Amino acid sequence: MYTISNIIADIDRGCLANNMIENRFSYRIIFFVNENGKGTKHYIDTSYDDLRKTLENIIREYLSVTNNIVLAETTALKNGKCVSLLSRSYAFSLEEYFHQIYGRCKSDSENRNITYGRYAYQ
């Protein structure tokens, strides 16, 4: 499972690879909300200083138990050209999160209970 810090580190590497000073650009985050086999495309523009808050808000506002979110791209305009700053897309799903809390692996044959006194309330 990926975190916001992983995404920001990937963006920083993209800025470094493109010889960009992070706080001199405006960023466009492109993401998809997928539910019932149907995806909708969204985008949000932000500054580097608000990048973490914007990513957190996307997840908080759009992620639910019935859908997943894919942060597909983060871009910036450099010399009039669109530069992609992410090396990959990042998917967020509450199903994967609950599986980690409960201790389930991706394959059912490797399921194990690792709660050790921790409880997840619904």
C-alpha positions as CSV (number, residue, x, y, z in Angstrom):
1,M,0.0,0.0,0.0
2,Y,1.3,3.4,-0.9
3,T,1.2,6.6,1.1
4,I,1.0,10.3,0.2
5,S,4.7,10.5,1.1
6,N,5.5,7.9,-1.6
7,I,3.7,10.0,-4.1
8,I,5.4,13.3,-3.1
9,A,8.8,11.6,-3.2
10,D,8.0,10.4,-6.7
11,I,7.0,13.9,-7.8
12,D,10.2,15.2,-6.3
13,R,12.2,12.7,-8.3
14,G,10.3,13.8,-11.4
15,C,11.2,17.4,-10.7
16,L,14.8,16.5,-10.2
17,A,14.9,14.5,-13.4
18,N,13.4,17.4,-15.3
19,N,15.7,20.0,-13.6
20,M,12.8,21.9,-12.1
21,I,12.6,23.9,-8.9
22,E,9.5,22.5,-7.2
23,N,7.9,25.7,-5.8
24,R,8.2,27.6,-9.2
25,F,5.4,25.6,-10.9
26,S,1.7,24.9,-10.7
27,Y,0.8,21.2,-10.7
28,R,-2.2,19.4,-12.1
29,I,-3.2,16.1,-10.5
30,I,-5.2,13.9,-12.7
31,F,-7.1,11.0,-11.1
32,F,-9.9,8.6,-11.8
33,V,-12.7,7.5,-9.5
34,N,-13.7,3.9,-10.5
35,E,-17.0,2.4,-9.4
36,N,-19.0,-0.5,-10.8
37,G,-16.7,-0.8,-13.8
38,K,-17.1,2.8,-14.7
39,G,-14.4,5.5,-14.3
40,T,-14.7,9.2,-14.2
41,K,-11.7,11.5,-14.8
42,H,-11.0,14.4,-12.5
43,Y,-8.2,17.0,-12.2
44,I,-7.2,19.5,-9.6
45,D,-4.6,22.3,-9.9
46,T,-2.4,23.0,-6.9
47,S,0.9,24.6,-5.8
48,Y,3.8,22.6,-4.5
49,D,3.2,23.9,-1.0
50,D,-0.4,22.6,-1.0
51,L,0.4,19.3,-2.7
52,R,0.2,17.1,0.4
53,K,-3.1,18.7,1.5
54,T,-4.6,18.4,-2.0
55,L,-3.7,14.7,-2.3
56,E,-5.2,14.1,1.2
57,N,-8.3,15.9,0.2
58,I,-8.7,13.9,-3.0
59,I,-8.6,10.7,-1.0
60,R,-10.8,11.9,1.8
61,E,-13.5,13.4,-0.6
62,Y,-13.6,10.7,-3.3
63,L,-12.7,7.4,-1.8
64,S,-15.5,5.2,-0.4
65,V,-16.1,1.5,0.3
66,T,-17.7,1.1,-3.1
67,N,-15.0,2.6,-5.3
68,N,-11.3,3.1,-5.7
69,I,-9.2,6.0,-6.8
70,V,-6.2,6.0,-9.2
71,L,-3.9,8.9,-9.1
72,A,-2.8,8.6,-12.7
73,E,-0.6,11.6,-13.3
74,T,0.9,14.8,-11.9
75,T,2.0,17.3,-14.5
76,A,3.5,20.7,-14.8
77,L,4.1,23.1,-17.7
78,K,7.8,23.7,-18.4
79,N,8.7,25.9,-21.4
80,G,5.2,25.5,-22.8
81,K,5.4,21.7,-22.7
82,C,3.5,19.4,-20.3
83,V,5.9,17.4,-18.2
84,S,4.7,14.2,-16.4
85,L,6.3,13.9,-12.9
86,L,5.1,10.5,-11.7
87,S,6.9,7.3,-12.7
88,R,3.7,5.2,-12.2
89,S,0.0,5.5,-11.2
90,Y,-1.1,5.0,-7.6
91,A,-4.3,3.2,-6.7
92,F,-6.1,3.6,-3.4
93,S,-8.8,1.2,-2.2
94,L,-10.4,0.7,1.2
95,E,-10.7,-3.0,0.5
96,E,-6.9,-3.3,0.4
97,Y,-6.7,-1.1,3.6
98,F,-9.1,-3.3,5.5
99,H,-7.3,-6.4,4.3
100,Q,-4.0,-5.0,5.8
101,I,-5.7,-4.2,9.1
102,Y,-7.3,-7.7,9.3
103,G,-4.1,-9.4,8.1
104,R,-5.2,-10.9,4.9
105,C,-2.7,-11.4,2.1
106,K,-3.7,-11.1,-1.6
107,S,-4.0,-14.9,-2.0
108,D,-6.5,-16.6,0.3
109,S,-4.1,-19.4,1.0
110,E,-1.8,-17.0,2.9
111,N,-4.5,-15.4,5.1
112,R,-3.5,-14.9,8.7
113,N,-4.8,-13.0,11.6
114,I,-2.4,-10.3,12.9
115,T,-4.7,-8.1,14.9
116,Y,-3.1,-9.0,18.3
117,G,-5.6,-7.1,20.3
118,R,-6.3,-4.4,17.8
119,Y,-9.9,-4.0,16.6
120,A,-11.4,-2.4,13.6
121,Y,-14.9,-0.9,14.3
122,Q,-17.5,-0.5,11.6
